[in-house]
Amino acid sequence: MNILTLIGAAAVCEQFADLLFNNPAKAAQLLGLVLTQGDLKQLEEVFNGERKSEIFQQLKQLRGLICHHPPCTLTPVIPGLEDFCKQAA
């Protein structure tokens, strides 16, 4: 379930998607989630260099369908980083 939560947050916040792709453990920590070694390995396999750009673009398209006007009302609230996803569209 943690992975689904992370991907959902990435779908509505471009900055979070970038963080998830580059540092999944930090992204999970910001949302108060704890990843297992299996979770981390799975995320690293899915967001590898070859597929990263393709998945990032798909999330961007999905974001456009979900969030019609920035800031997206589905954007996660990250304590201490309230402005982190303000530019999500």
Backbone as CSV, one residue per row, in Angstrom:
resi,resn,N_x,N_y,N_z,CA_x,CA_y,CA_z,C_x,C_y,C_z
1,MET,0.802,-1.190,0.000,0.000,0.000,0.000,0.849,1.260,0.000
2,ASN,2.003,1.207,0.646,2.880,2.376,0.661,3.267,2.792,-0.744
3,ILE,3.537,1.815,-1.606,3.935,2.132,-2.979,2.789,2.822,-3.713
4,LEU,1.575,2.368,-3.497,0.421,3.011,-4.134,0.256,4.449,-3.662
5,THR,0.466,4.688,-2.396,0.383,6.045,-1.850,1.447,6.938,-2.474
6,LEU,2.656,6.416,-2.597,3.745,7.198,-3.199,3.461,7.521,-4.655
7,ILE,2.977,6.554,-5.399,2.684,6.784,-6.816,1.516,7.759,-6.963
8,GLY,0.534,7.649,-6.076,-0.584,8.602,-6.099,-0.112,10.024,-5.856
9,ALA,0.773,10.202,-4.891,1.317,11.534,-4.620,2.126,12.039,-5.809
10,ALA,2.864,11.146,-6.451,3.655,11.523,-7.631,2.761,11.898,-8.804
11,ALA,1.565,11.300,-8.853,0.650,11.596,-9.952,0.091,13.008,-9.873
12,VAL,0.050,13.596,-8.678,-0.534,14.934,-8.552,0.482,16.021,-8.236
13,CYS,1.754,15.649,-8.068,2.779,16.639,-7.725,4.078,16.315,-8.472
14,GLU,4.412,17.148,-9.422,5.608,16.914,-10.232,6.878,16.902,-9.392
15,GLN,6.960,17.800,-8.423,8.150,17.843,-7.580,8.288,16.556,-6.767
16,PHE,7.172,16.029,-6.291,7.211,14.787,-5.533,7.586,13.626,-6.445
17,ALA,7.081,13.625,-7.675,7.436,12.577,-8.626,8.940,12.565,-8.871
18,ASP,9.512,13.737,-9.034,10.952,13.838,-9.252,11.722,13.282,-8.048
19,LEU,11.276,13.635,-6.846,11.925,13.126,-5.644,11.761,11.610,-5.541
20,LEU,10.581,11.102,-5.828,10.337,9.663,-5.764,11.245,8.907,-6.716
21,PHE,11.446,9.439,-7.901,12.279,8.767,-8.894,13.751,8.799,-8.505
22,ASN,14.154,9.851,-7.817,15.569,10.005,-7.478,15.941,9.515,-6.082
23,ASN,14.984,9.546,-5.159,15.270,9.137,-3.787,13.985,8.614,-3.135
24,PRO,13.594,7.372,-3.487,12.336,6.833,-2.975,12.249,6.796,-1.450
25,ALA,13.338,6.521,-0.784,13.326,6.464,0.681,12.998,7.837,1.268
26,LYS,13.570,8.888,0.722,13.305,10.256,1.196,11.859,10.650,0.906
27,ALA,11.364,10.275,-0.263,9.978,10.578,-0.618,9.026,9.909,0.373
28,ALA,9.284,8.655,0.697,8.453,7.936,1.658,8.514,8.600,3.022
29,GLN,9.702,9.000,3.426,9.895,9.638,4.725,9.081,10.930,4.819
30,LEU,9.044,11.713,3.742,8.295,12.967,3.755,6.804,12.745,3.983
31,LEU,6.296,11.586,3.535,4.883,11.286,3.727,4.635,10.464,4.990
32,GLY,5.692,10.236,5.749,5.542,9.480,6.983,5.396,7.988,6.768
33,LEU,5.854,7.501,5.637,5.769,6.077,5.318,7.097,5.398,5.561
34,VAL,7.037,4.133,5.878,8.242,3.333,6.059,8.254,2.278,4.955
35,LEU,9.330,2.259,4.182,9.470,1.269,3.114,10.220,0.049,3.614
36,THR,9.789,-1.097,3.167,10.552,-2.313,3.421,11.651,-2.400,2.369
37,GLN,12.605,-3.270,2.571,13.647,-3.475,1.557,13.010,-3.914,0.240
38,GLY,11.946,-4.722,0.326,11.230,-5.155,-0.886,10.582,-3.998,-1.613
39,ASP,9.966,-3.088,-0.853,9.357,-1.899,-1.449,10.408,-1.081,-2.190
40,LEU,11.511,-0.841,-1.513,12.571,-0.014,-2.086,13.129,-0.646,-3.351
41,LYS,13.352,-1.946,-3.312,13.871,-2.652,-4.489,12.876,-2.564,-5.646
42,GLN,11.598,-2.738,-5.339,10.579,-2.672,-6.381,10.514,-1.278,-7.005
43,LEU,10.568,-0.243,-6.179,10.553,1.124,-6.705,11.773,1.394,-7.579
44,GLU,12.925,0.957,-7.138,14.145,1.169,-7.916,14.093,0.425,-9.245
45,GLU,13.474,-0.742,-9.273,13.339,-1.501,-10.521,12.372,-0.811,-11.478
46,VAL,11.260,-0.321,-10.939,10.254,0.327,-11.784,10.767,1.652,-12.335
47,PHE,11.429,2.436,-11.485,11.877,3.759,-11.888,13.334,3.754,-12.325
48,ASN,13.740,2.733,-13.054,15.122,2.700,-13.535,15.308,3.736,-14.635
49,GLY,16.543,4.009,-14.977,16.866,5.058,-15.937,16.154,4.947,-17.261
50,GLU,16.004,3.732,-17.756,15.404,3.523,-19.065,13.906,3.848,-19.056
51,ARG,13.206,3.472,-18.014,11.763,3.662,-17.937,11.372,4.949,-17.222
52,LYS,12.311,5.559,-16.553,12.038,6.735,-15.736,11.367,7.852,-16.542
53,SER,11.930,8.189,-17.667,11.399,9.278,-18.481,9.989,8.956,-18.984
54,GLU,9.786,7.730,-19.413,8.477,7.314,-19.916,7.415,7.394,-18.810
55,ILE,7.724,6.869,-17.651,6.775,6.889,-16.536,6.529,8.321,-16.073
56,PHE,7.573,9.140,-16.026,7.428,10.537,-15.624,6.452,11.256,-16.556
57,GLN,6.563,11.011,-17.862,5.661,11.635,-18.836,4.227,11.128,-18.673
58,GLN,4.076,9.847,-18.383,2.739,9.300,-18.160,2.098,9.918,-16.929
59,LEU,2.880,10.094,-15.873,2.357,10.750,-14.675,1.973,12.196,-14.973
60,LYS,2.751,12.862,-15.805,2.454,14.245,-16.180,1.118,14.322,-16.926
61,GLN,0.870,13.363,-17.820,-0.402,13.326,-18.538,-1.558,13.056,-17.584
62,LEU,-1.356,12.124,-16.671,-2.373,11.811,-15.675,-2.656,13.024,-14.797
63,ARG,-1.615,13.739,-14.407,-1.743,14.946,-13.592,-2.630,15.965,-14.309
64,GLY,-2.459,16.085,-15.608,-3.268,17.014,-16.391,-4.746,16.643,-16.400
65,LEU,-5.034,15.355,-16.322,-6.423,14.898,-16.285,-7.049,15.049,-14.905
66,ILE,-6.237,14.886,-13.874,-6.735,14.916,-12.496,-6.800,16.336,-11.946
67,CYS,-5.772,17.116,-12.211,-5.630,18.446,-11.619,-5.798,19.501,-12.698
68,HIS,-6.977,20.029,-12.775,-7.263,20.983,-13.850,-6.708,22.374,-13.601
69,HIS,-6.593,22.765,-12.337,-6.104,24.098,-11.989,-5.131,23.993,-10.812
70,PRO,-3.928,24.555,-10.970,-2.992,24.524,-9.838,-3.442,25.486,-8.750
71,PRO,-3.135,25.226,-7.503,-2.558,23.975,-7.023,-3.613,22.888,-6.971
72,CYS,-3.214,21.679,-7.224,-4.121,20.541,-7.243,-4.649,20.284,-5.835
73,THR,-5.948,20.111,-5.718,-6.548,19.877,-4.400,-6.194,18.500,-3.841
74,LEU,-5.662,17.611,-4.656,-5.271,16.273,-4.207,-3.807,16.201,-3.793
75,THR,-3.108,17.328,-3.867,-1.694,17.371,-3.535,-1.472,17.019,-2.069
76,PRO,-0.479,16.165,-1.795,-0.214,15.811,-0.398,0.299,17.003,0.394
77,VAL,-0.077,17.048,1.651,0.423,18.076,2.566,1.611,17.467,3.291
78,ILE,2.761,18.078,3.133,3.986,17.579,3.749,4.392,18.577,4.827
79,PRO,4.256,18.178,6.104,4.588,19.100,7.195,5.991,19.695,7.053
80,GLY,6.062,21.003,7.149,7.322,21.700,7.023,7.683,22.052,5.575
81,LEU,6.965,21.459,4.636,7.216,21.722,3.206,5.905,22.038,2.507
82,GLU,5.101,22.875,3.122,3.764,23.161,2.590,3.789,23.697,1.163
83,ASP,4.858,24.349,0.765,4.943,24.901,-0.590,5.574,23.932,-1.589
84,PHE,5.909,22.732,-1.158,6.630,21.771,-1.994,5.902,21.475,-3.302
85,CYS,4.597,21.330,-3.277,3.837,20.951,-4.470,2.940,22.075,-4.991
86,LYS,3.176,23.286,-4.603,2.317,24.395,-4.996,2.200,24.562,-6.505
87,GLN,3.235,24.175,-7.233,3.240,24.386,-8.676,2.646,23.217,-9.439
88,ALA,2.139,22.212,-8.751,1.571,21.043,-9.426,0.402,21.476,-10.299
89,ALA,0.378,20.915,-11.479,-0.714,21.228,-12.390,-1.132,19.998,-13.143
